[in-house]
Amino acid sequence: MKAVQIVFQNPDSALNRVRSVGQIIGRALYKLAHLSAARKDDRLHELMTAVTLEDRYVDAFPRQLSGA
């Protein structure tokens, strides 16, 4: 059984402020999906594309996503 976590709309209070979007999602992919580093990066790109978040946001911090 896989775990599911709610991500609330306010990125400043729901996400770790010192980690980038790529680090936050990448950690979840590593911990929950047990993906290798190469596969993790591919899956991260797939997920960002699926939610229409441009690749330039992979290095952005949660506070920078407001209105993105």
C-alpha angles and dihedrals in degrees: 000000000000124000122240125203130196115233109204123219097249104079093189093064102029103048134053105265096209095056128075124236089257092051093048095048093037092055090053091049091050096045100039104027097031092222124171118245093259094046091044091058092049092049091046089056091047092051094047090050091049092057093040094245110148119237090244088074094062089090095039123107123235093255089059093059098072105120092359 
